[in-house]
Amino acid sequence: MANVLDGVNQRTQLVGQNRLELLLFRLGGSQRFGINVFKVQEVIHCPPLNSLPRSHHTVRGVVTMRGRTFPVIDLAAAIGKAPLGDAKDCFVIVTEFNRSIQGFLVDAVEHIVNMNWEDILPPPKGTGKNTFMTAVTKVDDDLVEIIDVEHVLSDIMNLSTDVSDDLIEDGQESAGKHILVVDDSSVARNQIKRTLEQLGVECTIVNDGKEALDQLKAWADEGSVLEKLDMVISDIEMPEMDGYTLTTEIRNDPRLADLYVLLHSSLSGVFNDAMVDKVGANDFIAKFSADELGKAVIDRLEEICGSGDSVANG
């Protein structure tokens, strides 16, 4: 399990095919959970942990390995379950996303399964706004919960959604522009919405790639999408249809092909440049920096205004 990302070339072939690989694990019970393999660097037996004074209560300690130091978060405690027992009997899933490296303490690690995003479904209705579950699926007839690790990290790090005053001033010409935002995480949706509101930008928000594509096609049936919409900001990991596949579908539809697509994802690893280029996205930004997202939006909208066009040519 140490080298979970062996066979990177094979895994990158999943891009644009609406497929993913999930690493399955448990948190001290029979319930199985999953995390996208692209977030995972390696899986290790939990090493000795060094305490971190005044840290969040879910942080069990820090680890230094291969010249880097990162926190180890009790994932069970972070999602409201009972904390795991003795750390030395547990495993650590070392992950890279949201511009940082962190380890998640888990009770047991199982295996990797190859899935289709169409089989990854939104959480059942009634789970509530504060749920840490971003999606569900079935493996061997067992329910697997996919944890919203962005939500977990946001609670621990308390990321700011404030845009700097200079950017707000620069973005005055952006007022009244319209952007389609696509993200399955309620935390991420709120972060993006808050950023755009500060720039005076209007947005339509949808929860996954399929919903986004349906909306875009509905707009296309009514007339020119490029007169209605200035850009698309899309997550990559989403149930039913991921952001790579959404971008591919946009490029394959002549009515949508010239839309400007910014992929905005917690997948901040080393593979994104090649993947984004492969599916034809215009740009990629790793989550989450309000200023960096705001600047990317302003740059794109100023480009439109500077060209004298009201349409979002790609």
Stockholm file with secondary structure:
# STOCKHOLM 1.0

chainA/1-314         MANVLDGVNQRTQLVGQNRLELLLFRLGGSQRFGINVFKVQEVIHCPPLNSLPRSHHTVRGVVTMRGRTFPVIDLAAAIGKAPLGDAKDCFVIVTEFNRSIQGFLVDAVEHIVNMNWEDILPPPKGTGKNTFMTAVTKVDDDLVEIIDVEHVLSDIMNLSTDVSDDLIEDGQESAGKHILVVDDSSVARNQIKRTLEQLGVECTIVNDGKEALDQLKAWADEGSVLEKLDMVISDIEMPEMDGYTLTTEIRNDPRLADLYVLLHSSLSGVFNDAMVDKVGANDFIAKFSADELGKAVIDRLEEICGSGDSVANG
#=GR chainA/1-314 SS CTTTTCCHHHHHTTTTTTEEEEEEEESSSSCEEEEEGGGEEEEEECCCCBCCTTCCTTEEEEEEETTEEEEEEEHHHHTTSCCCSCGGGSEEEEEEETTEEEEEEESEEEEEEEEEGGGCBCCCTTSCTTCSEEEEEEETTEEEEEECHHHHHHHHHCCCCCCCHHHHHHGGGGTTCEEEEECSCHHHHHHHHHHHHHTTCEEEEESSHHHHHHHHHHHHHHSCGGGTCSEEEECSCCSSSCHHHHHHHHHHSTTTTTCCEEEEESCCSTTHHHHHHHHTCSEEEESCCHHHHHHHHHHHHHHHHHHTCSSCCC
#=GC SS_cons         CTTTTCCHHHHHTTTTTTEEEEEEEESSSSCEEEEEGGGEEEEEECCCCBCCTTCCTTEEEEEEETTEEEEEEEHHHHTTSCCCSCGGGSEEEEEEETTEEEEEEESEEEEEEEEEGGGCBCCCTTSCTTCSEEEEEEETTEEEEEECHHHHHHHHHCCCCCCCHHHHHHGGGGTTCEEEEECSCHHHHHHHHHHHHHTTCEEEEESSHHHHHHHHHHHHHHSCGGGTCSEEEECSCCSSSCHHHHHHHHHHSTTTTTCCEEEEESCCSTTHHHHHHHHTCSEEEESCCHHHHHHHHHHHHHHHHHHTCSSCCC
//
